């Protein structure tokens, strides 16, 4: 997450997991609630980048070539949406 401002900010981040994945872990004290992983009140310095890591594994219902989706929101606004093909 990039902070293009010259001042420090506090942000809340939400990542919505694909139904065919299961949460394993997250850095920066990310917490799972249902299909969402939450990072609350993170500090990001001015003109800096913050990297968050989210680990999931695919459920048995997913097959090679199926699409896995992840949506990321910062302070309630959609920041990024990724779609990746599962490869086994």
C-alpha positions as CSV (number, residue, x, y, z in Angstrom):
1,X,0.0,0.0,0.0
2,X,1.5,3.3,-1.1
3,X,1.2,6.5,0.9
4,X,1.7,9.2,-1.7
5,X,1.2,12.0,0.9
6,X,4.1,13.7,2.7
7,X,2.5,13.0,6.1
8,X,1.9,9.8,8.1
9,X,-1.5,8.1,7.9
10,X,-3.5,5.5,9.9
11,X,-5.3,3.0,7.8
12,X,-7.7,0.0,8.1
13,X,-7.2,-2.7,5.5
14,X,-9.7,-5.5,4.6
15,X,-9.0,-8.4,2.3
16,X,-11.9,-10.5,1.1
17,X,-11.0,-14.1,0.6
18,X,-12.2,-16.3,-2.3
19,X,-14.7,-18.9,-1.0
20,X,-12.4,-21.7,-2.3
21,X,-9.5,-20.7,0.0
22,X,-8.8,-21.0,3.7
23,X,-7.0,-18.5,5.8
24,X,-3.6,-19.6,7.2
25,X,-1.8,-16.5,8.5
26,X,-1.2,-12.8,7.9
27,X,1.6,-10.4,9.0
28,X,1.2,-7.2,10.9
29,X,-1.4,-8.8,13.3
30,X,-4.0,-9.5,10.5
31,X,-7.0,-11.2,12.0
32,X,-9.6,-13.4,10.2
33,X,-13.3,-12.8,10.6
34,X,-15.3,-15.1,8.3
35,X,-14.2,-14.5,4.7
36,X,-12.4,-11.3,5.6
37,X,-8.9,-10.6,6.9
38,X,-8.6,-7.3,8.9
39,X,-5.7,-5.1,9.7
40,X,-6.8,-2.3,12.0
41,X,-5.1,1.1,12.6
42,X,-1.9,0.5,10.7
43,X,0.5,3.3,10.5
44,X,2.0,4.1,7.1
45,X,4.7,6.8,7.0
46,X,4.6,9.7,4.5
47,X,5.9,8.8,1.0
48,X,6.4,5.2,2.1
49,X,5.0,1.8,1.1
50,X,3.6,-0.8,3.5
51,X,3.6,-4.5,2.4
52,X,1.1,-6.9,3.9
53,X,1.3,-10.6,3.5
54,X,-1.6,-13.0,3.5
55,X,-1.2,-16.8,3.3
56,X,-4.1,-19.0,2.3
57,X,-4.4,-22.5,0.9
58,X,-6.7,-23.8,-1.7
59,X,-9.6,-26.0,-0.7
60,X,-10.1,-29.4,-2.3
61,X,-13.0,-28.0,-4.3
62,X,-10.6,-26.0,-6.4
63,X,-9.2,-27.4,-9.6
64,X,-6.2,-26.6,-11.8
65,X,-7.1,-23.5,-13.9
66,X,-10.0,-22.3,-11.6
67,X,-9.9,-18.6,-10.8
68,X,-9.0,-17.4,-7.3
69,X,-10.1,-13.9,-6.3
70,X,-8.8,-11.4,-3.7
71,X,-10.3,-7.9,-3.1
72,X,-8.4,-5.4,-0.9
73,X,-10.0,-2.4,0.7
74,X,-8.2,0.5,2.4
75,X,-10.4,2.7,4.7
76,X,-13.5,1.3,3.0
77,X,-12.4,2.0,-0.6
78,X,-11.5,-0.7,-3.1
79,X,-7.7,-0.5,-3.5
80,X,-7.0,-3.7,-5.5
81,X,-8.7,-6.7,-7.0
82,X,-6.7,-9.7,-8.2
83,X,-7.7,-12.8,-10.1
84,X,-5.2,-15.7,-10.4
85,X,-5.5,-19.1,-12.0
86,X,-4.9,-22.0,-9.7
87,X,-1.9,-24.1,-10.8
88,X,-1.1,-27.4,-9.3
